Structure formats: C-alpha cells, structure tokens
Amino acid sequence: MSEQTKIVIADDHPLFRGGLRQVIEAERSFTVVGEASDGETALGLICELIPDVAVLDINMPGLSGFEVIGEMHVRNLPCQTVILTMHNEEAIFAKAMSLGVRGYVLKDGAAHD
C-alpha cells in the first residue's frame, strides 16, 4: 500500500476548515494530520509534523499565510503549499506564485477543485 499524502489545513473559520477536511479525506491517498486556526499554530504544526502539503488561508490571525510560507522558506521546511483564499486579485495571485506556492484555490470553488 502506498503512503498517504499528509496535509495540514490552516484557516480561521472552523466550519470551512472542517468541511475542507471532509473533502480532502474522502480521497484515500490524503490524510489531514493537523488543523490550525491561526498562522502561528499552523507554523508550529508544520514544523512538528512535517506534512507533505500545507493548505493555508492568506488572512489569518497572528501570521498571514504569506508570512507562514516565508518562515517555512527560512526554516527550509520540505512542505509544498497551497493557498486557499477568497482573494481573486491578480496581484495577490502573483505574490503567491513568487513565493513558490503549488496551488491557488478560491474558497468559492474549493470543494469542487
């Protein structure tokens, strides 16, 4: 049996986070190993659990998703990132791409995407 992709979800809305977890875990090859409601907790979980993927909201209390990604780079963490956001602006998308994110998903289409 192949190893599951380990994922940390960070979003400050608990209902959205829980729904996303259900959608992700419906796929057998994925498992959510941690959830965070703020950027500082997300960074701590990423450092501790070393997931394969971190799904990060941009706007969170404490550290933003972008700040978490910056800290991940500083700490050389081998985790891919996906931004999950309500922001559909080109400048924010460009910033995410410049930080090396692997995906940019708008919240209104997250369950489908």
ZIWOCOR-V455820 format. One record per pair of residues at least 12 apart in sequence whose C-alpha atoms are under 6 Angstrom apart, sorted by the first residue. I is the first residue (numbers start at 1). J is the second residue. Records with the same first field share a line. If there is no record, write none. Layout:
I: J, J
This chain:
4: 29, 30
5: 30, 52
6: 31, 32, 51, 52
7: 32, 33, 51, 53, 54
8: 32, 33, 34, 35, 54
9: 35, 55
10: 35, 36, 37, 42, 56
11: 37, 57
12: 37, 38, 60
38: 60, 61
39: 60, 62, 63, 64
40: 62, 63
43: 68
52: 79
53: 79, 80, 81
54: 81
55: 81, 82, 83
56: 83, 84
57: 83, 84, 85
81: 101, 102
82: 101, 102, 103, 104
83: 104
84: 105, 106
85: 106, 107
86: 106, 107
